[in-house]
């Protein structure tokens, strides 16, 4: 329970004087300021008090009823907690109230402890709603549009970068592990840009058969290849005037990379089977979970295309590096899953939240979303259980590394570890050295040795 100085004001709506006095004394005794009403109209007159945090209302009132009051409260003060008190024989009204947006209900007669526990749970739910609302207000339109959630410093920096880049037509390379939300960032850049009423076309480069990549990107004339029974537009033409998002760009075949580079440089494309050039006005955003600079060094990606795509880069942090965001993400994802499945709002117990915070989340936010949905669907009596967490590896203080039977190339491994550390640390060398457990000077020596200093 919170300390009395932080309790706030409650509105108690009860037409029975004895019951009103009994409940009122309990609430004052634990530090709440109290306003009282015995009818719906009196309650509505009191609703605008600025320090009001919640409403406890009986179902039967001298005038009006608790359900009608709930509807008014949700319209005028949606942030307030609302608990309906009802007689045992009217429990169907309580269920109806929860479905209509009440946080909880109490069946009369109830014990003092039941009242305080129910109230505390409702106010914690209110606090989560308020925290989410404040975050939305602080982040503005960018978050409401794209479902990006986070208050960690890395996410705050990302929001500012998105705002600055959205108003430009710069090509942006978005990096990050699978499941971190690279497409969400691309959609944010599109939605906040001047192109937001034009198409957003997302393409997974890894999902296109190699023989069809050129036709998918640039279109094809009738008869240009086996099965081309009609002329077709490609992704560049479909995205004309808007944004083309190329996900997993590192999977693009080397044979197509010069043609993509030319399209980016000249804003012109030619369909397969045609020599006619078509002008296109497209902003290109690209993403990869690979280290493209390393791919360039190893000859798997063209350097000129890399620099053309990497005019500006954004790096998304993995979920394990912003664990402080997990409770807020869980609340957001649970609310979304509840809406999708027609379930009532659910508050995750602290021990379940702690278990979620402690998991490794190699699949990042995508894996968290799937786990939250699973917990919600398997919840018994409306409470998610830790036992229903999907099986998966837990964090280990001393992870085991097994040497492959065929051995390994130490220099390749060391270069890869250095590159990954620099990527995770967003180029901050001292942080990268800490991630690898290396003295800073030793880290700098190795970075220079492998030519990673740029």
N, C-alpha and C positions, 0 to 999 in steps of 0.2 A: 504493500500500500504506500502511496506517496505521502509526503509530509503535508501537514495541514496548510502551510502557507501557499502551497501550489494547487489547492483543491478547486478553487473557482466556485461558481454559483450554479445551483440546481433549481429547476422549476418543478414543484410538486403539485400535481393537479389531482385533487381528491375531494369528493363532495361529502364524505363522512368525516365529521369533525374529530371523532376519537381516533380514527385511522390516520388522519392527517397529522394529528399531534404526535402519535406514536412514531410514525415514519420520520416526521420532521425532527424529533428529538434524536433519533439515531443518526441522521445525516449531519445535524449540527455537531453532534458529539465526536464525529471524525473529521471535523474541520471545514465542512461546506458552508458557504453562505446560502441562504434559502429564500426563494420567493414562492408564494403559495397562491393557488386559485382553486375554485370549486366548479368551474364551468369552462366550456370551450372558449367562449368569448372573453372571459377574464384572462385565460391563459394567453390568448393571442395578443392582448393588451400588454402583456409582460414580456413578450418574445424578443423585443428589441434591446434588452439589457446587454451591454457590451461584454460583461464578464460571464455571461451564461455559457455553460459547457454541456448541459444535458437536461432532459425532460423525463420525469417519471409521472406517468398518467394512468389513472384507473380507466378501465374500459367504460363503465357506466358513470356518467356525469350528470349533474343537475340540469345541464343544458348541453346538447351535443353528445359526442362520445369520443373515446380515445382514438378510434380509427380515423375519424374525420379530422381530429387534431393532428394526427400523424401526417396526413396528407398536406395540411397547411404548413407544418414545421418543415417538411422536406422541400416545399416550394420556397419558403422564406428564409430558413436557416438550415440548409442541408448538412452543414458541418456538425450540428448538434447530435449528441447521443440521445437515443430515445428508447425507453423501456416501458412496456405496457404491463400494468398490473391487472389481473383478472381473477374472477372467482373460479373455483375448480370446475364447475359445470360449463364454463364459457371458454374452455381451452381452445376450441376451434377459432375463436376470435383472436387469440394470441398467435396461433399459427398463421392466420390471415395477416396479422400485423407484421410478422417477421417477413413474410413474402412481399409485403408492401413497403418494406424498408426499415422496420424497427430493428434495433440492434439485438434486443433480447426481450424476454417476458418473465414475469414472476406470477406464480399461482398462489392466491391467498388460501389459507394463512401461510405466511412464510417466516422463517427464522431470521434473526438479525444477521447471522453470518451469510445466509443465502443472499440477502439483499446486498451486502457489501461486496461479495464475490461477483455477483452479476453486474453490479455497478462498475466495479474495477475493470472487469473484462470489457464492458461497453466503452469505458473511457479510454482504455488502451487502443481499442479499435478506432475511436475518434482521433487519438493522437497520430496513429498511422495514416489516417485519411488526411489530417491536417499537414503532416510532414510531406506527404505526396503532393498535396495542393501547393504548398510553399515551394517545393522543388519545381513543380510545373510553372509556377509564376516566375520563379527566378530564371528558369531556362527559356521561358517564353514559347513562342510558336515552334521552335525547332524540336522540342521534345514531344509536344502533342502530335506533331505530324508524323514522327518516325518511330515512336516507341523506344527511344533511347533513354535509359534510366541510369543514373549514377551521380554520386556526389564526391567520389574520390578525386583527388587532384588531377590525375591523368584524364579523367572524363571531363572535368571542368575545362581543362586545357583543350580537349577535343571539341567541346561545344563552341568555344571561342574561335577555334580554327575553322570550323564549319561555317560559322556566321561570316567570317571574313572572306572565305573562298566562294561561298554560294553566290555572291553578287558578281563574280567574275566568270569568264568562260575558260579558265585555265584547266588544262588536263591534270587530273589528280590521280596518283597511285596510292591505293589504300592497302596497307599491310596489316597482317594479324593472323592469328591462328584460326583454324576452322571453328565456327560457332561464335565468334566474337562480335559479329554484327556488321560485317563489311558492306553487305547490301543495304542495311538500314542507313548507314552513313551516306552511301551513294544516293539513296532516295531522299535523304535530308538535303543534300546539296542540290538535287533537282527541285524539290518542293519549295525551297527558299530562293530559287533563282528566277530570273525573268522568263525562263522556259517552262515554268510550272504548269502551264495550261496545254503544253505540247506533250508528245509521247515520252514515256520513260520505258526504254527497252532493255531488259536484263538478259544477258547471254552467258550461259555456263560453257566456257570454251572446252572444258574437259569432257562434256557430254556430246559433242558433235563428232561423228565419224570423220576420220582424216580426209577421206575422199570427197566429203561434202562441205568442208569448212569454207572454201572459197564461195560456193553458191549460197551458203547460209549468210555469209557476211555481205556479199555484193550483189546477190540475185543472179538469175540465169534466164537466158532466152529459151524459147521453145526449141526442143531438140538439142540443146547444148550438151547434154549427157544422157545416158540411158535412163529412161523413166521420166525425163523432163517433157511432159506432154503439154505444158503450157508455160508461158513466160511467168516469172515470179520475182517479186521484190525481195531484196535481202534486208538484213538488219539495219544497215546504214540508211537505206531509203525509208524503212518503216519508222526510224527515229528522227527523220528530217524535221528540223526546227526544235527538237527536244534533246534528250540525253541518251547516250548509248553506254550501258554499263557492261564491261567485259570482265566477268568473274573468272578466276583461275587463269589469268592471262599467260602464266608460265607454261601452261599446257598447249599453247598455240604452236602448231608445227612450224619449223624453221622455214619451210617452203612458202608459207603465207605471210611471214613477217615483213618482207619487203613491200608487199602490196598494201598491208595495213599501214606501214610507215608512209607510203605515198598518199594514201587516203587522208591521213592525219595532216600531212604537210600541205597538200593541195586542195583539200575539201572536194575532191572529185573521185568518182569510182566508175568502173566499167563492169557491166554484168558479164557473167561467163557466157561466151558465145557471141559477144558483141564488141565492136570497136568504138562504139559511141560512148562518150563520157557524160556522166550525169553529175551535176553540182549538188552537193549535200551540205546542209548547215546543221552540224551535229556537235554537241559537246561530248567528249569521250572521257569516261571515268573507268579506271581499271583496278583490279584487286588481285592479290595473290597471297597464299599462305607460305609460299616459298621465298627464299632470299634471292631476289632477281639479280642482285649484283653478283652473287656467287654463281648463278646460272650463266651470267655473261662471262665470268672468268673461266668457266668450264666449257664454254662454247655452245651452250644449249639455248642461248637467247642473244639476239643481236644487240650490240652496244648502242647503235644509233637509235633503235626503237626504244630501248630502255630509257635513254635520256629524253626522248620525245614524250614518253608516257610519264616520266618522273619529273615533270615541271615543278610540281609540289607533291610532297608525300605526307600521308597521315598514317600514324601507327596506332592500332587499337590494342589496348592492354588486355592480356588474358585475365579471366575471372579470378584466378588464384592471386593476382597482384592487386586486386581491389575487393578483398573479402568484406570490407566494411559496407559495400553496396548490396550484399546478398540479402539481408532482411528486407530492404526496400524492393529489390527485384522480386523476392518471393511474394510480397504483398501484391505487387502489380501483376505478376504472372498468375497468381491464384485468383485474383478478381477477374482477369480476362478468361481464364479457364472456366470459372464458375458461370460467367455469362454465356460462354459457348455451349455449356452442357446443361444450362437451366438449373444450376445448383445455388443454394443460398451462400452468401458471403461466409468465408471461413477464416478464422484466426489460427495461425500456426503456433502451437505451444513452444515455449522457450527451448526445451530440450531438443525438439525437432529442428528448430532454427539453428541451434548450436551444431547438430549433426550435419546439417546442410553447409554451414560455414566451414566445417572441418574437412569436407570432402575435396579431392584434388581437382575435379571439374576439368578433365582433359578435353572434354567437348564444349567447355565454356558455357555461355548463356543458353545456347541451344540445348545442351544436355540438362541444364538446370530447369529450363521450361518444361522439358519432357518429364523430369522427375516430379516437379510440382504438380503437373497435371495428373500423373499417376497417383500421387499421394491423395489428391483431392477425390479422385474417382474411387479409391479403395478405402476412404475414411469411414470409420464406423461411428455412429452417433455424431457425425459432423466433425470429428476431431482427427486430423491426420496423425498417423502412427509411424514411429521410427522404424518399426519392423517392415513397413511397406516400401522403404527406400529401395530402389533398384540395386541389385548386386553390382559391385564395381570396386576398383582398388581404392583403398584409403591412403591418406598421406602417410609416409613412413619416414621416421627420423633418419634411417640409414638404408636407403634404397640399394638393392643388390645389383651389381653389374656383372654380367656373365660374358667372358671372353669367347668370341666365336671360335669354333674348332679350326677354321682356316686362318685365324689371326686377323689383324687389321692394319691399316695404314695409319700410323700414329700422326703424321703431319696432316693428313686429311681430316682426321678426327679433331685434332687440336684447332685447325683452322675453322672447322665447322662450329666448334664450341665457342671460339672467340667471336665469330660472326653472329651466332645466336645471342650471345650475351650482349653485344652491342645493339642488336635489334631490340631485345627486350628492354634494355636500358635507354632506348631512344637516343643512342649516340653519346650518352653521358658515361665517359670512360671510367670514372671512379666507381660509379654504380655497377658498371659491367664487371670491373675487377672484383667487387664485393660478391657479385653473383657467382663468380668462379672460385672465390676463396683465394685469390692471388694477391700478393703485394702489388701496389700500384705500379712501381717501376718495372717489375717483372711482366706485368700485363702490357705496359707500353712497349717493352722490348719485343714481345711476341706479336703485337699488332703491327709494329714496323717490319718485323721479319716477314710477315705474310702479306704485306702490302695492303692492310686493311685500314690504314690511317685516313683514307679519303672518305 
